Amino acid sequence: MGNRKISERIIHLISVVYKVNKEWLKTGKGDMFSTSMTEVKLEHLAGVFSKLDDLLQDYLIKQANELLDIQKKIKKKRTSNG
């Protein structure tokens, strides 16, 4: 809202926790995120994965492979129709 100046400590915390570019926070210039959203999502997924037991980790891997197969079929269908 522009009512208060944000401290360097808070800017640093936002940057580290949410991987937001400090320059973007301060000036609005540059990329919003210091890492790609894919990297952020991958880190989140790795955190969830590490908390699962072995059986559920195997299940998640199987599901991910099935999603890849579905994605390939969709792309193939789009290519043949397009």
PDB file with one MODEL, atoms N, CA, C and O in Angstrom:
MODEL        1
ATOM      1  N   MET A   1       0.826  -1.194   0.000  1.00  0.00           N
ATOM      2  CA  MET A   1       0.000   0.000   0.000  1.00  0.00           C
ATOM      3  C   MET A   1       0.867   1.253   0.000  1.00  0.00           C
ATOM      4  O   MET A   1       0.370   2.358  -0.216  1.00  0.00           O
ATOM      5  N   GLY A   2       2.146   1.082   0.239  1.00  0.00           N
ATOM      6  CA  GLY A   2       3.054   2.213   0.225  1.00  0.00           C
ATOM      7  C   GLY A   2       3.088   2.998   1.518  1.00  0.00           C
ATOM      8  O   GLY A   2       3.658   4.089   1.557  1.00  0.00           O
ATOM      9  N   ASN A   3       2.490   2.471   2.584  1.00  0.00           N
ATOM     10  CA  ASN A   3       2.452   3.192   3.849  1.00  0.00           C
ATOM     11  C   ASN A   3       3.744   3.091   4.647  1.00  0.00           C
ATOM     12  O   ASN A   3       4.072   3.991   5.420  1.00  0.00           O
ATOM     13  N   ARG A   4       4.483   1.990   4.460  1.00  0.00           N
ATOM     14  CA  ARG A   4       5.710   1.774   5.223  1.00  0.00           C
ATOM     15  C   ARG A   4       6.838   1.319   4.317  1.00  0.00           C
ATOM     16  O   ARG A   4       6.624   0.730   3.257  1.00  0.00           O
ATOM     17  N   LYS A   5       8.039   1.612   4.769  1.00  0.00           N
ATOM     18  CA  LYS A   5       9.210   1.130   4.055  1.00  0.00           C
ATOM     19  C   LYS A   5       9.502  -0.289   4.546  1.00  0.00           C
ATOM     20  O   LYS A   5       9.498  -0.551   5.749  1.00  0.00           O
ATOM     21  N   ILE A   6       9.758  -1.206   3.599  1.00  0.00           N
ATOM     22  CA  ILE A   6      10.056  -2.587   3.957  1.00  0.00           C
ATOM     23  C   ILE A   6      11.535  -2.704   4.286  1.00  0.00           C
ATOM     24  O   ILE A   6      12.381  -2.199   3.548  1.00  0.00           O
ATOM     25  N   SER A   7      11.843  -3.361   5.379  1.00  0.00           N
ATOM     26  CA  SER A   7      13.239  -3.491   5.803  1.00  0.00           C
ATOM     27  C   SER A   7      13.998  -4.460   4.895  1.00  0.00           C
ATOM     28  O   SER A   7      13.400  -5.303   4.227  1.00  0.00           O
ATOM     29  N   GLU A   8      15.305  -4.327   4.884  1.00  0.00           N
ATOM     30  CA  GLU A   8      16.159  -5.227   4.110  1.00  0.00           C
ATOM     31  C   GLU A   8      15.982  -6.666   4.578  1.00  0.00           C
ATOM     32  O   GLU A   8      16.038  -7.594   3.771  1.00  0.00           O
ATOM     33  N   ARG A   9      15.771  -6.851   5.861  1.00  0.00           N
ATOM     34  CA  ARG A   9      15.579  -8.192   6.419  1.00  0.00           C
ATOM     35  C   ARG A   9      14.338  -8.854   5.826  1.00  0.00           C
ATOM     36  O   ARG A   9      14.378 -10.026   5.453  1.00  0.00           O
ATOM     37  N   ILE A  10      13.257  -8.122   5.739  1.00  0.00           N
ATOM     38  CA  ILE A  10      12.008  -8.658   5.183  1.00  0.00           C
ATOM     39  C   ILE A  10      12.184  -8.940   3.697  1.00  0.00           C
ATOM     40  O   ILE A  10      11.733  -9.975   3.206  1.00  0.00           O
ATOM     41  N   ILE A  11      12.833  -8.035   2.979  1.00  0.00           N
ATOM     42  CA  ILE A  11      13.099  -8.254   1.553  1.00  0.00           C
ATOM     43  C   ILE A  11      13.920  -9.524   1.373  1.00  0.00           C
ATOM     44  O   ILE A  11      13.641 -10.338   0.493  1.00  0.00           O
ATOM     45  N   HIS A  12      14.930  -9.682   2.214  1.00  0.00           N
ATOM     46  CA  HIS A  12      15.774 -10.878   2.129  1.00  0.00           C
ATOM     47  C   HIS A  12      14.948 -12.144   2.395  1.00  0.00           C
ATOM     48  O   HIS A  12      15.077 -13.132   1.671  1.00  0.00           O
ATOM     49  N   LEU A  13      14.109 -12.117   3.421  1.00  0.00           N
ATOM     50  CA  LEU A  13      13.279 -13.280   3.749  1.00  0.00           C
ATOM     51  C   LEU A  13      12.320 -13.630   2.607  1.00  0.00           C
ATOM     52  O   LEU A  13      12.177 -14.802   2.258  1.00  0.00           O
ATOM     53  N   ILE A  14      11.678 -12.642   2.035  1.00  0.00           N
ATOM     54  CA  ILE A  14      10.772 -12.876   0.903  1.00  0.00           C
ATOM     55  C   ILE A  14      11.549 -13.488  -0.256  1.00  0.00           C
ATOM     56  O   ILE A  14      11.090 -14.432  -0.901  1.00  0.00           O
ATOM     57  N   SER A  15      12.721 -12.940  -0.506  1.00  0.00           N
ATOM     58  CA  SER A  15      13.559 -13.417  -1.601  1.00  0.00           C
ATOM     59  C   SER A  15      13.952 -14.874  -1.412  1.00  0.00           C
ATOM     60  O   SER A  15      13.881 -15.667  -2.351  1.00  0.00           O
ATOM     61  N   VAL A  16      14.363 -15.226  -0.209  1.00  0.00           N
ATOM     62  CA  VAL A  16      14.817 -16.594   0.059  1.00  0.00           C
ATOM     63  C   VAL A  16      13.657 -17.584   0.065  1.00  0.00           C
ATOM     64  O   VAL A  16      13.727 -18.633  -0.575  1.00  0.00           O
ATOM     65  N   VAL A  17      12.603 -17.251   0.781  1.00  0.00           N
ATOM     66  CA  VAL A  17      11.485 -18.182   0.937  1.00  0.00           C
ATOM     67  C   VAL A  17      10.734 -18.391  -0.374  1.00  0.00           C
ATOM     68  O   VAL A  17      10.399 -19.523  -0.724  1.00  0.00           O
ATOM     69  N   TYR A  18      10.467 -17.303  -1.102  1.00  0.00           N
ATOM     70  CA  TYR A  18       9.656 -17.400  -2.318  1.00  0.00           C
ATOM     71  C   TYR A  18      10.477 -17.317  -3.601  1.00  0.00           C
ATOM     72  O   TYR A  18       9.926 -17.349  -4.701  1.00  0.00           O
ATOM     73  N   LYS A  19      11.796 -17.210  -3.452  1.00  0.00           N
ATOM     74  CA  LYS A  19      12.716 -17.122  -4.583  1.00  0.00           C
ATOM     75  C   LYS A  19      12.375 -15.951  -5.517  1.00  0.00           C
ATOM     76  O   LYS A  19      12.446 -16.056  -6.742  1.00  0.00           O
ATOM     77  N   VAL A  20      12.003 -14.835  -4.883  1.00  0.00           N
ATOM     78  CA  VAL A  20      11.687 -13.620  -5.619  1.00  0.00           C
ATOM     79  C   VAL A  20      12.960 -12.789  -5.732  1.00  0.00           C
ATOM     80  O   VAL A  20      13.711 -12.648  -4.766  1.00  0.00           O
ATOM     81  N   ASN A  21      13.189 -12.251  -6.904  1.00  0.00           N
ATOM     82  CA  ASN A  21      14.349 -11.420  -7.191  1.00  0.00           C
ATOM     83  C   ASN A  21      14.304 -10.153  -6.321  1.00  0.00           C
ATOM     84  O   ASN A  21      13.314  -9.422  -6.338  1.00  0.00           O
ATOM     85  N   LYS A  22      15.372  -9.900  -5.567  1.00  0.00           N
ATOM     86  CA  LYS A  22      15.407  -8.719  -4.680  1.00  0.00           C
ATOM     87  C   LYS A  22      15.272  -7.422  -5.472  1.00  0.00           C
ATOM     88  O   LYS A  22      14.582  -6.504  -5.029  1.00  0.00           O
ATOM     89  N   GLU A  23      15.911  -7.329  -6.623  1.00  0.00           N
ATOM     90  CA  GLU A  23      15.835  -6.123  -7.445  1.00  0.00           C
ATOM     91  C   GLU A  23      14.393  -5.865  -7.877  1.00  0.00           C
ATOM     92  O   GLU A  23      13.943  -4.719  -7.895  1.00  0.00           O
ATOM     93  N   TRP A  24      13.682  -6.916  -8.220  1.00  0.00           N
ATOM     94  CA  TRP A  24      12.282  -6.768  -8.616  1.00  0.00           C
ATOM     95  C   TRP A  24      11.444  -6.272  -7.437  1.00  0.00           C
ATOM     96  O   TRP A  24      10.574  -5.417  -7.603  1.00  0.00           O
ATOM     97  N   LEU A  25      11.712  -6.810  -6.250  1.00  0.00           N
ATOM     98  CA  LEU A  25      10.976  -6.364  -5.062  1.00  0.00           C
ATOM     99  C   LEU A  25      11.203  -4.882  -4.781  1.00  0.00           C
ATOM    100  O   LEU A  25      10.277  -4.159  -4.415  1.00  0.00           O
ATOM    101  N   LYS A  26      12.440  -4.443  -4.955  1.00  0.00           N
ATOM    102  CA  LYS A  26      12.787  -3.054  -4.625  1.00  0.00           C
ATOM    103  C   LYS A  26      12.359  -2.066  -5.696  1.00  0.00           C
ATOM    104  O   LYS A  26      11.875  -0.979  -5.381  1.00  0.00           O
ATOM    105  N   THR A  27      12.533  -2.438  -6.968  1.00  0.00           N
ATOM    106  CA  THR A  27      12.325  -1.462  -8.043  1.00  0.00           C
ATOM    107  C   THR A  27      11.269  -1.850  -9.061  1.00  0.00           C
ATOM    108  O   THR A  27      10.795  -1.009  -9.826  1.00  0.00           O
ATOM    109  N   GLY A  28      10.898  -3.130  -9.069  1.00  0.00           N
ATOM    110  CA  GLY A  28       9.965  -3.597 -10.089  1.00  0.00           C
ATOM    111  C   GLY A  28      10.648  -3.922 -11.401  1.00  0.00           C
ATOM    112  O   GLY A  28       9.979  -4.233 -12.386  1.00  0.00           O
ATOM    113  N   LYS A  29      11.968  -3.857 -11.430  1.00  0.00           N
ATOM    114  CA  LYS A  29      12.727  -4.129 -12.661  1.00  0.00           C
ATOM    115  C   LYS A  29      13.290  -5.540 -12.628  1.00  0.00           C
ATOM    116  O   LYS A  29      13.606  -6.080 -11.568  1.00  0.00           O
ATOM    117  N   GLY A  30      13.406  -6.122 -13.819  1.00  0.00           N
ATOM    118  CA  GLY A  30      13.971  -7.458 -13.938  1.00  0.00           C
ATOM    119  C   GLY A  30      12.906  -8.535 -13.801  1.00  0.00           C
ATOM    120  O   GLY A  30      11.709  -8.252 -13.741  1.00  0.00           O
ATOM    121  N   ASP A  31      13.368  -9.759 -13.755  1.00  0.00           N
ATOM    122  CA  ASP A  31      12.462 -10.894 -13.616  1.00  0.00           C
ATOM    123  C   ASP A  31      11.929 -10.971 -12.189  1.00  0.00           C
ATOM    124  O   ASP A  31      12.655 -10.698 -11.233  1.00  0.00           O
ATOM    125  N   MET A  32      10.670 -11.341 -12.053  1.00  0.00           N
ATOM    126  CA  MET A  32      10.059 -11.435 -10.735  1.00  0.00           C
ATOM    127  C   MET A  32      10.715 -12.529  -9.893  1.00  0.00           C
ATOM    128  O   MET A  32      10.978 -12.330  -8.707  1.00  0.00           O
ATOM    129  N   PHE A  33      10.975 -13.667 -10.500  1.00  0.00           N
ATOM    130  CA  PHE A  33      11.536 -14.783  -9.752  1.00  0.00           C
ATOM    131  C   PHE A  33      13.006 -14.971 -10.088  1.00  0.00           C
ATOM    132  O   PHE A  33      13.425 -14.826 -11.237  1.00  0.00           O
ATOM    133  N   SER A  34      13.778 -15.299  -9.060  1.00  0.00           N
ATOM    134  CA  SER A  34      15.202 -15.500  -9.252  1.00  0.00           C
ATOM    135  C   SER A  34      15.500 -16.884  -9.818  1.00  0.00           C
ATOM    136  O   SER A  34      16.600 -17.130 -10.312  1.00  0.00           O
ATOM    137  N   THR A  35      14.533 -17.780  -9.748  1.00  0.00           N
ATOM    138  CA  THR A  35      14.640 -19.073 -10.391  1.00  0.00           C
ATOM    139  C   THR A  35      13.368 -19.291 -11.184  1.00  0.00           C
ATOM    140  O   THR A  35      12.352 -18.639 -10.944  1.00  0.00           O
ATOM    141  N   SER A  36      13.434 -20.206 -12.123  1.00  0.00           N
ATOM    142  CA  SER A  36      12.252 -20.457 -12.937  1.00  0.00           C
ATOM    143  C   SER A  36      11.155 -21.100 -12.096  1.00  0.00           C
ATOM    144  O   SER A  36      11.429 -21.730 -11.074  1.00  0.00           O
ATOM    145  N   MET A  37       9.935 -20.938 -12.531  1.00  0.00           N
ATOM    146  CA  MET A  37       8.817 -21.545 -11.807  1.00  0.00           C
ATOM    147  C   MET A  37       8.933 -23.066 -11.846  1.00  0.00           C
ATOM    148  O   MET A  37       8.490 -23.742 -10.918  1.00  0.00           O
ATOM    149  N   THR A  38       9.529 -23.614 -12.917  1.00  0.00           N
ATOM    150  CA  THR A  38       9.743 -25.061 -12.978  1.00  0.00           C
ATOM    151  C   THR A  38      10.636 -25.506 -11.834  1.00  0.00           C
ATOM    152  O   THR A  38      10.373 -26.530 -11.203  1.00  0.00           O
ATOM    153  N   GLU A  39      11.690 -24.746 -11.558  1.00  0.00           N
ATOM    154  CA  GLU A  39      12.582 -25.094 -10.453  1.00  0.00           C
ATOM    155  C   GLU A  39      11.869 -25.012  -9.114  1.00  0.00           C
ATOM    156  O   GLU A  39      12.079 -25.853  -8.240  1.00  0.00           O
ATOM    157  N   VAL A  40      11.032 -24.006  -8.954  1.00  0.00           N
ATOM    158  CA  VAL A  40      10.275 -23.849  -7.704  1.00  0.00           C
ATOM    159  C   VAL A  40       9.338 -25.041  -7.518  1.00  0.00           C
ATOM    160  O   VAL A  40       9.250 -25.606  -6.428  1.00  0.00           O
ATOM    161  N   LYS A  41       8.642 -25.417  -8.589  1.00  0.00           N
ATOM    162  CA  LYS A  41       7.727 -26.552  -8.516  1.00  0.00           C
ATOM    163  C   LYS A  41       8.493 -27.842  -8.234  1.00  0.00           C
ATOM    164  O   LYS A  41       8.039 -28.678  -7.453  1.00  0.00           O
ATOM    165  N   LEU A  42       9.643 -28.000  -8.863  1.00  0.00           N
ATOM    166  CA  LEU A  42      10.449 -29.203  -8.659  1.00  0.00           C
ATOM    167  C   LEU A  42      10.931 -29.304  -7.214  1.00  0.00           C
ATOM    168  O   LEU A  42      10.920 -30.388  -6.631  1.00  0.00           O
ATOM    169  N   GLU A  43      11.347 -28.193  -6.643  1.00  0.00           N
ATOM    170  CA  GLU A  43      11.769 -28.185  -5.240  1.00  0.00           C
ATOM    171  C   GLU A  43      10.616 -28.569  -4.325  1.00  0.00           C
ATOM    172  O   GLU A  43      10.792 -29.321  -3.366  1.00  0.00           O
ATOM    173  N   HIS A  44       9.437 -28.047  -4.632  1.00  0.00           N
ATOM    174  CA  HIS A  44       8.257 -28.384  -3.823  1.00  0.00           C
ATOM    175  C   HIS A  44       7.952 -29.872  -3.932  1.00  0.00           C
ATOM    176  O   HIS A  44       7.701 -30.539  -2.928  1.00  0.00           O
ATOM    177  N   LEU A  45       7.977 -30.386  -5.158  1.00  0.00           N
ATOM    178  CA  LEU A  45       7.705 -31.803  -5.375  1.00  0.00           C
ATOM    179  C   LEU A  45       8.735 -32.676  -4.664  1.00  0.00           C
ATOM    180  O   LEU A  45       8.382 -33.698  -4.076  1.00  0.00           O
ATOM    181  N   ALA A  46       9.993 -32.283  -4.715  1.00  0.00           N
ATOM    182  CA  ALA A  46      11.049 -33.047  -4.029  1.00  0.00           C
ATOM    183  C   ALA A  46      10.806 -33.063  -2.523  1.00  0.00           C
ATOM    184  O   ALA A  46      11.033 -34.081  -1.869  1.00  0.00           O
ATOM    185  N   GLY A  47      10.349 -31.953  -1.973  1.00  0.00           N
ATOM    186  CA  GLY A  47      10.047 -31.895  -0.550  1.00  0.00           C
ATOM    187  C   GLY A  47       8.916 -32.832  -0.171  1.00  0.00           C
ATOM    188  O   GLY A  47       8.988 -33.527   0.842  1.00  0.00           O
ATOM    189  N   VAL A  48       7.869 -32.849  -0.989  1.00  0.00           N
ATOM    190  CA  VAL A  48       6.741 -33.750  -0.739  1.00  0.00           C
ATOM    191  C   VAL A  48       7.202 -35.200  -0.886  1.00  0.00           C
ATOM    192  O   VAL A  48       6.902 -36.043  -0.041  1.00  0.00           O
ATOM    193  N   PHE A  49       7.930 -35.479  -1.962  1.00  0.00           N
ATOM    194  CA  PHE A  49       8.409 -36.829  -2.249  1.00  0.00           C
ATOM    195  C   PHE A  49       9.241 -37.382  -1.098  1.00  0.00           C
ATOM    196  O   PHE A  49       9.091 -38.545  -0.723  1.00  0.00           O
ATOM    197  N   SER A  50      10.105 -36.562  -0.544  1.00  0.00           N
ATOM    198  CA  SER A  50      10.993 -37.025   0.525  1.00  0.00           C
ATOM    199  C   SER A  50      10.237 -37.388   1.804  1.00  0.00           C
ATOM    200  O   SER A  50      10.754 -38.123   2.645  1.00  0.00           O
ATOM    201  N   LYS A  51       9.027 -36.879   1.950  1.00  0.00           N
ATOM    202  CA  LYS A  51       8.231 -37.174   3.145  1.00  0.00           C
ATOM    203  C   LYS A  51       7.391 -38.442   3.004  1.00  0.00           C
ATOM    204  O   LYS A  51       6.841 -38.939   3.986  1.00  0.00           O
ATOM    205  N   LEU A  52       7.296 -38.961   1.779  1.00  0.00           N
ATOM    206  CA  LEU A  52       6.500 -40.165   1.544  1.00  0.00           C
ATOM    207  C   LEU A  52       7.310 -41.418   1.876  1.00  0.00           C
ATOM    208  O   LEU A  52       8.537 -41.421   1.779  1.00  0.00           O
ATOM    209  N   ASP A  53       6.605 -42.484   2.269  1.00  0.00           N
ATOM    210  CA  ASP A  53       7.321 -43.736   2.487  1.00  0.00           C
ATOM    211  C   ASP A  53       7.652 -44.370   1.134  1.00  0.00           C
ATOM    212  O   ASP A  53       7.183 -43.900   0.097  1.00  0.00           O
ATOM    213  N   ASP A  54       8.459 -45.434   1.141  1.00  0.00           N
ATOM    214  CA  ASP A  54       8.947 -46.045  -0.106  1.00  0.00           C
ATOM    215  C   ASP A  54       7.815 -46.474  -1.041  1.00  0.00           C
ATOM    216  O   ASP A  54       7.890 -46.260  -2.251  1.00  0.00           O
ATOM    217  N   LEU A  55       6.795 -47.064  -0.490  1.00  0.00           N
ATOM    218  CA  LEU A  55       5.683 -47.547  -1.308  1.00  0.00           C
ATOM    219  C   LEU A  55       4.997 -46.392  -2.040  1.00  0.00           C
ATOM    220  O   LEU A  55       4.693 -46.495  -3.228  1.00  0.00           O
ATOM    221  N   LEU A  56       4.758 -45.305  -1.330  1.00  0.00           N
ATOM    222  CA  LEU A  56       4.097 -44.153  -1.956  1.00  0.00           C
ATOM    223  C   LEU A  56       5.030 -43.415  -2.913  1.00  0.00           C
ATOM    224  O   LEU A  56       4.568 -42.843  -3.901  1.00  0.00           O
ATOM    225  N   GLN A  57       6.318 -43.418  -2.641  1.00  0.00           N
ATOM    226  CA  GLN A  57       7.267 -42.841  -3.600  1.00  0.00           C
ATOM    227  C   GLN A  57       7.218 -43.618  -4.910  1.00  0.00           C
ATOM    228  O   GLN A  57       7.190 -43.020  -5.986  1.00  0.00           O
ATOM    229  N   ASP A  58       7.208 -44.944  -4.829  1.00  0.00           N
ATOM    230  CA  ASP A  58       7.111 -45.777  -6.036  1.00  0.00           C
ATOM    231  C   ASP A  58       5.818 -45.500  -6.787  1.00  0.00           C
ATOM    232  O   ASP A  58       5.808 -45.434  -8.016  1.00  0.00           O
ATOM    233  N   TYR A  59       4.723 -45.339  -6.040  1.00  0.00           N
ATOM    234  CA  TYR A  59       3.428 -45.044  -6.657  1.00  0.00           C
ATOM    235  C   TYR A  59       3.472 -43.700  -7.380  1.00  0.00           C
ATOM    236  O   TYR A  59       2.966 -43.577  -8.495  1.00  0.00           O
ATOM    237  N   LEU A  60       4.073 -42.698  -6.750  1.00  0.00           N
ATOM    238  CA  LEU A  60       4.162 -41.376  -7.366  1.00  0.00           C
ATOM    239  C   LEU A  60       4.986 -41.424  -8.657  1.00  0.00           C
ATOM    240  O   LEU A  60       4.630 -40.785  -9.647  1.00  0.00           O
ATOM    241  N   ILE A  61       6.064 -42.166  -8.645  1.00  0.00           N
ATOM    242  CA  ILE A  61       6.889 -42.319  -9.849  1.00  0.00           C
ATOM    243  C   ILE A  61       6.081 -42.989 -10.964  1.00  0.00           C
ATOM    244  O   ILE A  61       6.133 -42.563 -12.117  1.00  0.00           O
ATOM    245  N   LYS A  62       5.336 -44.040 -10.612  1.00  0.00           N
ATOM    246  CA  LYS A  62       4.496 -44.727 -11.596  1.00  0.00           C
ATOM    247  C   LYS A  62       3.468 -43.759 -12.188  1.00  0.00           C
ATOM    248  O   LYS A  62       3.267 -43.728 -13.402  1.00  0.00           O
ATOM    249  N   GLN A  63       2.827 -42.980 -11.337  1.00  0.00           N
ATOM    250  CA  GLN A  63       1.833 -42.015 -11.814  1.00  0.00           C
ATOM    251  C   GLN A  63       2.454 -40.960 -12.728  1.00  0.00           C
ATOM    252  O   GLN A  63       1.864 -40.581 -13.739  1.00  0.00           O
ATOM    253  N   ALA A  64       3.642 -40.492 -12.366  1.00  0.00           N
ATOM    254  CA  ALA A  64       4.339 -39.501 -13.196  1.00  0.00           C
ATOM    255  C   ALA A  64       4.651 -40.078 -14.572  1.00  0.00           C
ATOM    256  O   ALA A  64       4.499 -39.390 -15.582  1.00  0.00           O
ATOM    257  N   ASN A  65       5.086 -41.336 -14.618  1.00  0.00           N
ATOM    258  CA  ASN A  65       5.362 -41.977 -15.913  1.00  0.00           C
ATOM    259  C   ASN A  65       4.099 -42.135 -16.737  1.00  0.00           C
ATOM    260  O   ASN A  65       4.128 -41.966 -17.956  1.00  0.00           O
ATOM    261  N   GLU A  66       2.995 -42.458 -16.089  1.00  0.00           N
ATOM    262  CA  GLU A  66       1.714 -42.560 -16.801  1.00  0.00           C
ATOM    263  C   GLU A  66       1.277 -41.199 -17.346  1.00  0.00           C
ATOM    264  O   GLU A  66       0.727 -41.116 -18.445  1.00  0.00           O
ATOM    265  N   LEU A  67       1.518 -40.145 -16.588  1.00  0.00           N
ATOM    266  CA  LEU A  67       1.202 -38.790 -17.077  1.00  0.00           C
ATOM    267  C   LEU A  67       2.043 -38.440 -18.299  1.00  0.00           C
ATOM    268  O   LEU A  67       1.551 -37.809 -19.235  1.00  0.00           O
ATOM    269  N   LEU A  68       3.309 -38.850 -18.292  1.00  0.00           N
ATOM    270  CA  LEU A  68       4.155 -38.626 -19.471  1.00  0.00           C
ATOM    271  C   LEU A  68       3.600 -39.345 -20.695  1.00  0.00           C
ATOM    272  O   LEU A  68       3.584 -38.785 -21.791  1.00  0.00           O
ATOM    273  N   ASP A  69       3.147 -40.579 -20.513  1.00  0.00           N
ATOM    274  CA  ASP A  69       2.556 -41.327 -21.617  1.00  0.00           C
ATOM    275  C   ASP A  69       1.312 -40.620 -22.157  1.00  0.00           C
ATOM    276  O   ASP A  69       1.127 -40.523 -23.370  1.00  0.00           O
ATOM    277  N   ILE A  70       0.467 -40.129 -21.259  1.00  0.00           N
ATOM    278  CA  ILE A  70      -0.738 -39.398 -21.675  1.00  0.00           C
ATOM    279  C   ILE A  70      -0.347 -38.149 -22.444  1.00  0.00           C
ATOM    280  O   ILE A  70      -0.937 -37.850 -23.482  1.00  0.00           O
ATOM    281  N   GLN A  71       0.641 -37.417 -21.947  1.00  0.00           N
ATOM    282  CA  GLN A  71       1.090 -36.198 -22.619  1.00  0.00           C
ATOM    283  C   GLN A  71       1.604 -36.507 -24.023  1.00  0.00           C
ATOM    284  O   GLN A  71       1.312 -35.769 -24.964  1.00  0.00           O
ATOM    285  N   LYS A  72       2.365 -37.586 -24.171  1.00  0.00           N
ATOM    286  CA  LYS A  72       2.876 -37.982 -25.494  1.00  0.00           C
ATOM    287  C   LYS A  72       1.730 -38.277 -26.448  1.00  0.00           C
ATOM    288  O   LYS A  72       1.766 -37.862 -27.606  1.00  0.00           O
ATOM    289  N   LYS A  73       0.703 -38.996 -25.968  1.00  0.00           N
ATOM    290  CA  LYS A  73      -0.450 -39.321 -26.807  1.00  0.00           C
ATOM    291  C   LYS A  73      -1.192 -38.066 -27.235  1.00  0.00           C
ATOM    292  O   LYS A  73      -1.617 -37.955 -28.385  1.00  0.00           O
ATOM    293  N   ILE A  74      -1.350 -37.119 -26.317  1.00  0.00           N
ATOM    294  CA  ILE A  74      -2.031 -35.858 -26.646  1.00  0.00           C
ATOM    295  C   ILE A  74      -1.245 -35.087 -27.696  1.00  0.00           C
ATOM    296  O   ILE A  74      -1.820 -34.582 -28.661  1.00  0.00           O
ATOM    297  N   LYS A  75       0.074 -34.995 -27.509  1.00  0.00           N
ATOM    298  CA  LYS A  75       0.905 -34.275 -28.482  1.00  0.00           C
ATOM    299  C   LYS A  75       0.873 -34.945 -29.846  1.00  0.00           C
ATOM    300  O   LYS A  75       0.811 -34.275 -30.877  1.00  0.00           O
ATOM    301  N   LYS A  76       0.916 -36.269 -29.843  1.00  0.00           N
ATOM    302  CA  LYS A  76       0.874 -37.011 -31.096  1.00  0.00           C
ATOM    303  C   LYS A  76      -0.444 -36.781 -31.816  1.00  0.00           C
ATOM    304  O   LYS A  76      -0.474 -36.615 -33.035  1.00  0.00           O
ATOM    305  N   LYS A  77      -1.544 -36.772 -31.051  1.00  0.00           N
ATOM    306  CA  LYS A  77      -2.870 -36.547 -31.618  1.00  0.00           C
ATOM    307  C   LYS A  77      -2.979 -35.137 -32.195  1.00  0.00           C
ATOM    308  O   LYS A  77      -3.545 -34.942 -33.270  1.00  0.00           O
ATOM    309  N   ARG A  78      -2.437 -34.159 -31.478  1.00  0.00           N
ATOM    310  CA  ARG A  78      -2.473 -32.771 -31.966  1.00  0.00           C
ATOM    311  C   ARG A  78      -1.667 -32.629 -33.248  1.00  0.00           C
ATOM    312  O   ARG A  78      -2.083 -31.936 -34.176  1.00  0.00           O
ATOM    313  N   THR A  79      -0.524 -33.281 -33.295  1.00  0.00           N
ATOM    314  CA  THR A  79       0.348 -33.213 -34.483  1.00  0.00           C
ATOM    315  C   THR A  79      -0.334 -33.844 -35.691  1.00  0.00           C
ATOM    316  O   THR A  79      -0.245 -33.313 -36.798  1.00  0.00           O
ATOM    317  N   SER A  80      -1.007 -34.961 -35.492  1.00  0.00           N
ATOM    318  CA  SER A  80      -1.666 -35.643 -36.619  1.00  0.00           C
ATOM    319  C   SER A  80      -2.921 -34.908 -37.075  1.00  0.00           C
ATOM    320  O   SER A  80      -3.328 -35.028 -38.231  1.00  0.00           O
ATOM    321  N   ASN A  81      -3.536 -34.147 -36.169  1.00  0.00           N
ATOM    322  CA  ASN A  81      -4.750 -33.394 -36.524  1.00  0.00           C
ATOM    323  C   ASN A  81      -4.435 -31.992 -37.041  1.00  0.00           C
ATOM    324  O   ASN A  81      -5.274 -31.367 -37.689  1.00  0.00           O
ATOM    325  N   GLY A  82      -3.244 -31.500 -36.762  1.00  0.00           N
ATOM    326  CA  GLY A  82      -2.933 -30.110 -37.032  1.00  0.00           C
ATOM    327  C   GLY A  82      -2.240 -29.877 -38.285  1.00  0.00           C
ATOM    328  O   GLY A  82      -1.927 -28.733 -38.614  1.00  0.00           O
TER     329      GLY A  82
ENDMDL
END
